[in-house]
Amino acid sequence: MLNHKLLFAALALLLLAPLASAEVQHPAWARNATIYEVNVRQYSPAGTFAAVDQALPRLKTMGVDILWLMPVNPIGLDHRKGPLGSYYSVSDYKAINPEFGTLDDFKALVAHAHGLGLKVIIDWVPNHTAWDHPWVKDHPDWYLKDADGKIGPVRFGSGAEAQVWEDVVGLDYRVPALRAAMIEAMVFWIKAADIDGFREDVASNVPTDFWDEARAELDKIKPVFLLAEADKPELQQDAFDMTYDWDFYHRMVKVAKTGDARELAAFFAHPPKVFPPGSYRMEFTTDHDENSWSGSDTELYGKAFKPFAVIAATVPGMALVYSGQESGLDKRLKFFEHDPIAWKNYPLADFYRSLLTLKHANPALANDNAAMDVLDPHNAHVFAFRRVKDGHSVTVMVNLSGKVQAVKDTGLKPVRLKPYGWQIDAK
């Protein structure tokens, strides 16, 4: 007698199998790309698009491919934090922050970047708006309400861990008209300024089905690149090209205090999450949030900063450089006021150039190549691994201690690594 339950189960597996094995598709230009976050406000004493524009040839020479600009929109005045407010309190999705310049200035920046072969994505804030965004008055039904039916500040978490963002109010994605308006606002920037995609703030707080819908609409105009400030695997099934690898970032910060490389090896032996094949993860030693709220590179990594930057640039994923890191950024940039970066003649520009150039040159470091063999150097202070693809390989050995360390394992070339030193063998 036919077992209908088994039949339906088998059919379900056949239908789901192609979805599970299908690789995430990306714009062709993203495969070996690197990304650089631009903090426009702090990038220069002027804090303008024009000042960033002047830096583009230098960034191109350093090996940057994608420019991620922090939000370019006007900042709300109501409930503003600090003298200048948060970039992430947007009062108009279709306008430019006048502190930075004009729409024409922004379009000129994008055009110059494109002329140099760079791509440009902008930070987008879909989860919430400023209190004085026109939608609050014109479309109050688009916003989340508290128990009394009133629009209130955004809240995250509960209990002692709860956060209240008093300068912003949350959007309600159960409302179809809001979804349409948000997609239309993103489309505006692709058409008006020819940008190449978005970094989506707090992406995991917005329903995944909205992102699937938005991606399909944006790709009708041009192939875009979408970065989610999130680490939910489901976001990369159809919508996003890349998510944050927060888990590995936090592991590196922890290991920087101990020098115990075995903790990094254990991370790759038992990854905390599994992502769809071909997914890009963003690997970084800092970004605007971590720098301002968690600590400068000096605070987080001390003298071990360079070896961790080497690791972040060579493990599977896309390497991020944050504004000022090429000049040894050694302070927390203030978030709500003007606090220009001290550039100091870019002492680490050549260091980053060597890493980003290797990323371009060797197929083993492609962003979609997640294959990595962790090697055993028989030394608790040395992290060693090899990546292989299409007949090419990159072997990395990094000393996370302040003393000379030997690598003696028979599977590796015997070497002595200087304090906080590294060796990269590429073929």
C-alpha positions as CSV (number, residue, x, y, z in Angstrom):
1,M,0.0,0.0,0.0
2,L,1.4,3.5,-1.0
3,N,2.6,5.4,2.0
4,H,1.4,9.0,1.2
5,K,3.4,10.6,4.0
6,L,6.6,9.1,2.7
7,L,5.7,10.1,-0.9
8,F,5.1,13.7,0.1
9,A,8.3,13.8,2.2
10,A,10.3,12.6,-0.8
11,L,8.7,15.1,-3.1
12,A,9.5,17.9,-0.6
13,L,13.1,16.9,-0.4
14,L,13.3,16.9,-4.2
15,L,11.8,20.4,-4.4
16,L,14.0,21.8,-1.7
17,A,17.3,20.3,-2.8
18,P,18.0,22.8,-5.6
19,L,17.3,25.7,-3.3
20,A,19.7,24.3,-0.7
21,S,22.5,23.8,-3.1
22,A,22.1,26.8,-5.3
23,E,24.9,29.3,-4.9
24,V,24.2,33.0,-4.1
25,Q,24.7,35.2,-7.2
26,H,26.7,38.4,-7.0
27,P,27.7,41.2,-9.4
28,A,30.7,39.9,-11.4
29,W,32.8,42.8,-10.2
30,A,32.4,41.8,-6.5
31,R,34.2,38.4,-6.7
32,N,37.7,39.6,-5.6
33,A,36.6,43.0,-4.4
34,T,37.6,44.8,-1.2
35,I,35.6,47.4,0.7
36,Y,36.4,50.7,2.4
37,E,34.1,52.5,4.8
38,V,34.0,56.3,4.5
39,N,33.1,58.3,7.5
40,V,32.4,61.5,5.6
41,R,32.0,63.7,8.7
42,Q,35.3,62.8,10.1
43,Y,37.2,62.3,6.9
44,S,38.6,65.8,6.8
45,P,38.5,69.1,8.6
46,A,35.9,70.2,6.0
47,G,33.8,67.0,6.4
48,T,32.5,67.2,2.8
49,F,32.0,65.1,-0.3
50,A,34.6,67.2,-2.0
51,A,37.2,66.3,0.5
52,V,36.5,62.6,0.1
53,D,36.6,63.1,-3.7
54,Q,40.2,64.3,-3.4
55,A,41.1,61.0,-1.7
56,L,39.8,58.7,-4.4
57,P,43.0,58.2,-6.4
58,R,44.9,57.4,-3.2
59,L,42.2,54.8,-2.2
60,K,42.3,53.3,-5.7
61,T,46.1,52.9,-5.5
62,M,45.7,51.3,-2.1
63,G,43.6,48.5,-3.6
64,V,40.1,49.6,-2.6
65,D,37.2,48.5,-4.9
66,I,34.0,49.4,-3.1
67,L,33.4,52.6,-1.3
68,W,30.8,52.4,1.5
69,L,29.7,55.9,2.5
70,M,28.0,56.3,5.9
71,P,24.5,57.8,5.5
72,V,24.4,60.8,3.2
73,N,20.9,61.9,4.2
74,P,19.9,64.9,6.4
75,I,19.8,64.3,10.1
76,G,16.8,65.0,12.3
77,L,16.7,68.0,14.6
78,D,14.0,66.7,17.0
79,H,15.6,64.7,19.9
80,R,19.0,65.1,18.2
81,K,22.0,63.6,20.0
82,G,25.0,65.8,20.5
83,P,25.6,69.0,18.4
84,L,25.4,67.2,15.0
85,G,23.3,64.2,15.7
86,S,23.5,60.6,14.5
87,Y,24.0,59.7,10.8
88,Y,21.3,57.1,11.5
89,S,18.5,59.5,12.4
90,V,17.3,60.3,8.8
91,S,14.9,63.1,8.2
92,D,14.5,62.8,4.4
93,Y,15.4,59.7,2.4
94,K,15.6,61.6,-0.9
95,A,17.9,64.5,0.2
96,I,21.5,65.2,1.0
97,N,22.9,66.2,4.4
98,P,23.9,69.9,3.7
99,E,26.9,69.5,6.0
100,F,28.5,67.4,3.2
101,G,27.6,69.4,0.2
102,T,24.9,69.2,-2.5
103,L,23.4,66.4,-4.6
104,D,25.6,67.6,-7.5
105,D,28.6,67.2,-5.2
106,F,27.6,63.7,-4.4
107,K,26.9,62.8,-8.0
108,A,30.4,64.2,-8.9
109,L,31.9,61.9,-6.2
110,V,30.2,58.9,-7.6
111,A,31.1,59.7,-11.2
112,H,34.8,60.2,-10.2
113,A,34.8,56.9,-8.4
114,H,33.3,55.1,-11.4
115,G,35.9,56.7,-13.6
116,L,38.6,55.2,-11.5
117,G,36.9,51.8,-11.6
118,L,35.5,52.0,-8.0
119,K,31.9,51.1,-7.0
120,V,29.9,53.2,-4.5
121,I,27.3,51.9,-2.0
122,I,25.6,54.1,0.5
123,D,24.5,53.4,4.1
124,W,20.7,53.1,4.2
125,V,18.5,53.3,7.4
126,P,15.3,51.3,6.8
127,N,14.4,50.3,10.3
128,H,13.6,53.8,11.7
129,T,13.5,57.5,10.9
130,A,14.1,60.8,12.7
131,W,11.1,62.1,14.7
132,D,10.9,65.0,12.2
133,H,10.8,62.9,9.1
134,P,7.7,64.0,7.0
135,W,6.3,60.4,7.2
136,V,5.7,60.8,11.0
137,K,3.0,63.4,10.3
138,D,1.9,62.4,6.8
139,H,1.8,58.6,7.4
140,P,1.7,57.8,11.2
141,D,0.2,54.4,10.3
142,W,3.6,53.5,8.9
143,Y,5.2,53.6,12.4
144,L,5.2,51.2,15.3
145,K,3.2,52.2,18.3
146,D,3.6,51.6,22.1
147,A,0.9,50.1,24.3
148,D,-0.9,53.4,24.4
149,G,-1.0,53.6,20.6
150,K,1.6,56.3,20.4
151,I,4.7,56.5,18.2
152,G,7.7,56.2,20.5
153,P,11.5,55.8,20.4
154,V,13.1,52.6,19.1
155,R,13.7,49.9,21.7
156,F,16.0,46.9,21.4
157,G,16.0,44.0,23.8
158,S,14.5,43.8,27.2
159,G,15.5,44.0,30.9
160,A,19.0,45.2,31.9
161,E,20.2,44.7,28.3
162,A,17.5,46.9,26.8
163,Q,18.5,49.8,24.6
164,V,16.4,52.9,23.8
165,W,17.3,55.0,20.8
166,E,15.6,58.2,21.7
167,D,16.4,60.1,18.5
168,V,14.5,57.7,16.2
169,V,11.1,56.1,15.7
170,G,10.5,52.6,14.3
171,L,8.8,51.7,11.0
172,D,6.1,49.1,10.7
173,Y,6.8,46.7,7.7
174,R,3.4,45.1,8.1
175,V,2.1,48.2,6.1
176,P,2.4,47.5,2.3
177,A,2.5,51.3,1.5
178,L,5.6,51.7,3.6
179,R,7.3,48.9,1.8
180,A,6.6,50.4,-1.6
181,A,7.8,53.9,-0.4
182,M,11.0,52.5,1.0
183,I,11.8,50.6,-2.2
184,E,11.0,53.7,-4.3
185,A,13.3,55.8,-2.1
186,M,16.2,53.3,-2.7
187,V,15.4,53.3,-6.5
188,F,15.7,57.1,-6.4
189,W,19.4,57.0,-5.5
190,I,20.3,54.4,-8.2
191,K,18.6,56.5,-10.8
192,A,19.6,59.9,-9.6
193,A,23.2,59.2,-8.7
194,D,24.0,55.9,-10.3
195,I,25.1,54.3,-7.0
196,D,26.0,50.6,-7.0
197,G,24.1,49.4,-3.9
198,F,23.4,49.8,-0.2
199,R,24.7,48.9,3.2
200,E,21.4,48.2,5.1
201,D,21.5,49.3,8.7
202,V,19.9,46.9,11.3
203,A,18.8,44.7,8.4
204,S,17.8,41.8,10.7
205,N,15.0,44.0,12.2
206,V,13.3,44.3,8.8
207,P,11.4,41.2,7.5
208,T,13.4,39.0,5.1
209,D,10.6,38.9,2.6
210,F,10.8,42.7,2.2
211,W,14.5,42.4,1.4
212,D,13.8,39.7,-1.2
213,E,11.2,42.0,-2.8
214,A,13.5,45.0,-2.7
215,R,16.5,43.1,-4.2
216,A,14.3,42.0,-7.2
217,E,13.2,45.6,-7.8
218,L,16.7,47.1,-7.6
219,D,18.2,44.5,-9.9
220,K,15.7,45.5,-12.6
221,I,17.7,48.8,-12.8
222,K,21.2,47.5,-12.6
223,P,23.1,44.6,-10.8
224,V,23.5,46.0,-7.2
225,F,25.6,45.0,-4.2
226,L,23.8,44.7,-0.9
227,L,25.5,44.5,2.5
228,A,23.4,43.7,5.5
229,E,24.3,44.9,9.0
230,A,23.3,41.4,10.2
231,D,24.5,37.9,10.4
232,K,21.3,35.9,9.7
233,P,22.0,33.2,7.0
234,E,18.5,33.5,5.5
235,L,19.2,37.1,4.4
236,Q,21.8,35.7,2.0
237,Q,19.6,33.2,0.3
238,D,18.1,35.7,-2.1
239,A,18.5,39.3,-1.0
240,F,22.0,40.1,0.3
241,D,25.5,39.6,-1.1
242,M,27.3,40.0,2.2
243,T,26.7,40.0,6.0
244,Y,28.8,40.9,8.9
245,D,31.1,38.3,10.4
246,W,30.6,39.6,14.0
247,D,31.3,36.2,15.5
248,F,34.9,36.1,14.1
249,Y,35.4,39.8,14.9
250,H,34.6,39.2,18.5
251,R,36.8,36.1,18.6
252,M,39.7,38.1,17.3
253,V,39.2,40.8,19.9
254,K,39.2,38.1,22.6
255,V,42.3,36.3,21.3
256,A,44.1,39.7,21.1
257,K,44.1,39.7,24.9
258,T,45.4,36.2,25.3
259,G,47.5,35.4,22.2
260,D,46.0,31.9,22.1
261,A,45.7,31.1,18.4
262,R,44.0,27.8,19.2
263,E,40.8,29.8,19.8
264,L,40.9,30.9,16.1
265,A,41.5,27.4,14.9
266,A,38.5,26.2,17.0
267,F,36.3,28.8,15.5
268,F,36.8,27.4,12.0
269,A,36.5,23.8,13.2
270,H,33.1,24.6,14.6
271,P,31.6,27.6,12.9
272,P,28.6,29.1,14.8
273,K,26.4,29.5,11.7
274,V,26.1,27.9,8.3
275,F,25.5,30.2,5.3
276,P,24.2,29.5,1.8
277,P,27.0,28.4,-0.6
278,G,28.7,31.4,-2.2
279,S,27.7,33.8,0.5
280,Y,30.2,36.6,1.2
281,R,31.0,37.5,4.8
282,M,32.6,40.8,5.7
283,E,35.8,40.4,7.7
284,F,37.0,43.4,9.7
285,T,39.0,44.6,12.6
286,T,36.8,47.6,13.2
287,D,34.1,49.8,11.7
288,H,32.3,53.0,12.7
289,D,30.4,51.3,15.6
290,E,33.3,49.3,17.0
291,N,35.7,52.2,16.8
292,S,33.4,54.7,18.5
293,W,31.8,52.5,21.1
294,S,34.1,49.5,21.7
295,G,37.6,51.0,21.3
296,S,40.3,52.1,19.0
297,D,42.6,49.6,17.2
298,T,45.2,50.3,19.9
299,E,42.7,49.5,22.6
300,L,41.3,46.4,21.0
301,Y,44.5,44.8,19.7
302,G,47.5,46.6,21.1
303,K,50.7,45.6,19.4
304,A,48.9,42.7,17.7
305,F,46.9,44.9,15.4
306,K,48.8,44.1,12.2
307,P,48.7,40.3,12.5
308,F,44.9,40.5,13.1
309,A,44.5,42.7,10.1
310,V,46.5,40.1,8.0
311,I,44.1,37.4,9.2
312,A,41.0,39.5,8.5
313,A,42.2,40.1,5.0
314,T,43.0,36.5,4.1
315,V,40.4,34.3,5.8
316,P,37.3,33.6,3.7
317,G,35.2,36.7,3.1
318,M,35.7,40.3,1.9
319,A,38.2,42.5,3.7
320,L,37.0,45.9,5.1
321,V,39.2,48.8,5.9
322,Y,37.7,51.7,7.9
323,S,38.5,55.3,7.5
324,G,41.8,56.2,9.0
325,Q,43.1,52.7,9.6
326,E,45.7,53.3,6.8
327,S,47.0,56.0,9.1
328,G,47.1,53.9,12.3
329,L,43.8,55.2,13.7
330,D,44.5,55.2,17.4
331,K,41.5,57.0,18.9
332,R,37.8,56.6,19.1
333,L,36.1,59.0,16.7
334,K,33.3,60.9,18.3
335,F,29.9,59.9,16.9
336,F,27.7,62.9,17.3
337,E,30.2,65.7,16.6
338,H,33.0,66.7,14.2
339,D,36.2,64.9,15.1
340,P,38.5,64.8,12.1
341,I,40.9,61.9,11.5
342,A,44.6,62.7,11.9
343,W,46.1,61.3,8.7
344,K,49.8,61.3,9.6
345,N,51.0,60.6,6.1
346,Y,49.2,57.3,5.8
347,P,51.9,55.1,7.5
348,L,49.9,51.8,7.0
349,A,48.9,52.5,3.3
350,D,51.6,50.2,1.9
351,F,50.7,47.5,4.5
352,Y,47.1,47.5,3.3
353,R,48.1,47.8,-0.3
354,S,50.0,44.6,-0.1
355,L,47.1,42.7,1.4
356,L,44.4,44.1,-0.9
357,T,46.7,43.6,-4.0
358,L,47.1,39.9,-3.0
359,K,43.4,39.6,-2.7
360,H,43.0,40.8,-6.3
361,A,45.8,38.6,-7.6
362,N,45.2,35.2,-6.2
363,P,42.0,33.2,-7.0
364,A,42.3,31.3,-3.7
365,L,41.3,34.5,-1.9
366,A,38.1,35.0,-3.9
367,N,35.3,36.2,-1.7
368,D,33.1,33.2,-2.5
369,N,35.8,30.7,-1.8
370,A,35.0,29.5,1.7
371,A,37.4,26.5,1.6
372,M,40.1,26.8,4.2
373,D,42.4,24.2,5.8
374,V,43.5,25.1,9.3
375,L,47.0,23.9,9.8
376,D,48.6,22.7,13.0
377,P,51.8,24.6,13.7
378,H,52.3,22.9,17.0
379,N,52.5,26.3,18.6
380,A,49.7,27.8,20.6
381,H,50.6,31.3,19.6
382,V,50.6,30.8,15.8
383,F,47.5,30.7,13.6
384,A,48.2,28.9,10.3
385,F,45.9,28.1,7.4
386,R,45.8,27.5,3.7
387,R,43.3,28.4,1.0
388,V,43.3,26.7,-2.4
389,K,41.3,27.3,-5.6
390,D,41.8,26.7,-9.3
391,G,45.4,25.5,-8.8
392,H,46.4,28.5,-6.7
393,S,47.1,28.6,-3.0
394,V,47.8,31.0,-0.2
395,T,49.3,29.8,3.1
396,V,49.3,32.2,6.0
397,M,51.2,31.9,9.3
398,V,50.7,34.6,12.0
399,N,52.4,35.0,15.3
400,L,50.0,36.5,17.9
401,S,52.6,36.9,20.6
402,G,55.3,39.4,21.5
403,K,58.0,36.7,21.3
404,V,59.7,34.9,18.4
405,Q,57.8,31.7,17.6
406,A,58.9,28.6,15.7
407,V,56.7,26.7,13.3
408,K,58.0,23.1,13.1
409,D,55.2,20.9,11.9
410,T,56.1,18.7,9.0
411,G,53.2,19.9,6.9
412,L,54.6,23.5,7.0
413,K,57.8,25.0,5.9
414,P,59.9,25.4,9.1
415,V,60.1,29.1,10.0
416,R,60.7,31.4,12.9
417,L,58.2,34.2,13.1
418,K,59.2,37.6,14.6
419,P,57.1,39.0,17.5
420,Y,53.7,39.8,16.0
421,G,55.1,38.7,12.6
422,W,53.6,36.8,9.8
423,Q,54.5,34.9,6.6
424,I,52.3,34.6,3.5
425,D,53.2,32.1,0.8
426,A,51.1,32.6,-2.4
427,K,51.3,30.3,-5.5
